[in-house]
Amino acid sequence: MQRTDFSGMACSIARTLDVIGEPWSPLVLRDVYVGLSRFDELQADLGISRKVLTERLNHLVEHGVLERRPYDSRPRYEYHLTEKGTELVDLLMVMVGWGDRWLAGEAGPPVLYRHHACGEISGVDLRCTHCGEPMHARDVDPLPGPGAA
């Protein structure tokens, strides 16, 4: 099935979805972030077909989100987050917060996150980069930017 190409839209959300909007991509990024770096590890954890995983990995490498590093004399590779990919994990952490709040149920969150700086279990808190106040959908007005159509 042919995917819709969102890369040309004058919308940062659409352009991001062009890179990670297919449902397996965020899960591949999650797995690489937690230390699964080899194809067979990723396939076993995700239960994804080899064909789909190959397509996702190639797509994420092509977009500079993952990098391929050889680990064997045969053509075998490990996958690692690039700087661009690491920043996408921040987006995944916001998704985690939403999922934990609205979908975790009585069992609670399946994963907790310990903050390196203070050692406490914490979550993501969106803040304004200018004033430091909380910044959520109700706290902002979207305005046309320099790249608007």
Contacts in CASP RR format, 6 or more apart in sequence:
PFRMAT RR
TARGET T0000
AUTHOR 0000-0000-0000
METHOD contacts of the structure
MODEL  1
MQRTDFSGMACSIARTLDVIGEPWSPLVLRDVYVGLSRFDELQADLGISR
KVLTERLNHLVEHGVLERRPYDSRPRYEYHLTEKGTELVDLLMVMVGWGD
RWLAGEAGPPVLYRHHACGEISGVDLRCTHCGEPMHARDVDPLPGPGAA
3 22 0 8 1.000
5 18 0 8 1.000
6 14 0 8 1.000
6 15 0 8 1.000
6 17 0 8 1.000
6 18 0 8 1.000
7 15 0 8 1.000
7 18 0 8 1.000
8 14 0 8 1.000
8 15 0 8 1.000
8 18 0 8 1.000
9 15 0 8 1.000
10 147 0 8 1.000
10 148 0 8 1.000
10 149 0 8 1.000
16 91 0 8 1.000
19 25 0 8 1.000
19 59 0 8 1.000
19 60 0 8 1.000
19 63 0 8 1.000
19 65 0 8 1.000
19 88 0 8 1.000
20 26 0 8 1.000
20 29 0 8 1.000
20 60 0 8 1.000
20 65 0 8 1.000
20 88 0 8 1.000
20 91 0 8 1.000
22 56 0 8 1.000
22 59 0 8 1.000
24 46 0 8 1.000
24 48 0 8 1.000
24 52 0 8 1.000
24 53 0 8 1.000
24 56 0 8 1.000
25 56 0 8 1.000
25 59 0 8 1.000
25 60 0 8 1.000
26 92 0 8 1.000
26 95 0 8 1.000
27 46 0 8 1.000
28 42 0 8 1.000
28 46 0 8 1.000
28 53 0 8 1.000
28 56 0 8 1.000
28 57 0 8 1.000
28 60 0 8 1.000
28 66 0 8 1.000
29 60 0 8 1.000
29 65 0 8 1.000
29 66 0 8 1.000
29 81 0 8 1.000
29 85 0 8 1.000
29 88 0 8 1.000
29 89 0 8 1.000
29 92 0 8 1.000
30 89 0 8 1.000
30 92 0 8 1.000
31 41 0 8 1.000
31 42 0 8 1.000
31 45 0 8 1.000
31 46 0 8 1.000
32 42 0 8 1.000
32 66 0 8 1.000
32 79 0 8 1.000
32 80 0 8 1.000
32 81 0 8 1.000
33 81 0 8 1.000
33 86 0 8 1.000
33 89 0 8 1.000
33 92 0 8 1.000
36 42 0 8 1.000
36 45 0 8 1.000
37 78 0 8 1.000
37 79 0 8 1.000
37 80 0 8 1.000
38 71 0 8 1.000
38 76 0 8 1.000
38 77 0 8 1.000
38 78 0 8 1.000
38 79 0 8 1.000
39 53 0 8 1.000
39 54 0 8 1.000
39 57 0 8 1.000
39 76 0 8 1.000
39 77 0 8 1.000
39 79 0 8 1.000
42 48 0 8 1.000
42 53 0 8 1.000
42 57 0 8 1.000
42 79 0 8 1.000
43 50 0 8 1.000
43 53 0 8 1.000
46 53 0 8 1.000
48 56 0 8 1.000
57 66 0 8 1.000
57 68 0 8 1.000
57 79 0 8 1.000
60 66 0 8 1.000
60 79 0 8 1.000
61 67 0 8 1.000
61 68 0 8 1.000
61 79 0 8 1.000
63 84 0 8 1.000
64 82 0 8 1.000
64 84 0 8 1.000
64 85 0 8 1.000
65 81 0 8 1.000
65 82 0 8 1.000
65 84 0 8 1.000
65 85 0 8 1.000
65 88 0 8 1.000
66 79 0 8 1.000
66 80 0 8 1.000
66 81 0 8 1.000
66 82 0 8 1.000
66 85 0 8 1.000
67 79 0 8 1.000
67 80 0 8 1.000
67 81 0 8 1.000
67 82 0 8 1.000
68 77 0 8 1.000
68 78 0 8 1.000
68 79 0 8 1.000
69 77 0 8 1.000
69 78 0 8 1.000
69 79 0 8 1.000
69 80 0 8 1.000
70 76 0 8 1.000
70 77 0 8 1.000
70 78 0 8 1.000
71 77 0 8 1.000
71 78 0 8 1.000
81 89 0 8 1.000
90 124 0 8 1.000
93 113 0 8 1.000
93 123 0 8 1.000
93 124 0 8 1.000
94 124 0 8 1.000
94 126 0 8 1.000
96 109 0 8 1.000
96 111 0 8 1.000
96 113 0 8 1.000
96 123 0 8 1.000
96 124 0 8 1.000
97 123 0 8 1.000
97 124 0 8 1.000
100 108 0 8 1.000
100 109 0 8 1.000
104 110 0 8 1.000
112 121 0 8 1.000
113 121 0 8 1.000
113 122 0 8 1.000
113 123 0 8 1.000
114 120 0 8 1.000
114 121 0 8 1.000
114 122 0 8 1.000
115 121 0 8 1.000
115 122 0 8 1.000
115 123 0 8 1.000
125 134 0 8 1.000
126 134 0 8 1.000
126 135 0 8 1.000
126 136 0 8 1.000
127 133 0 8 1.000
127 134 0 8 1.000
127 135 0 8 1.000
128 134 0 8 1.000
128 135 0 8 1.000
128 139 0 8 1.000
133 139 0 8 1.000
END
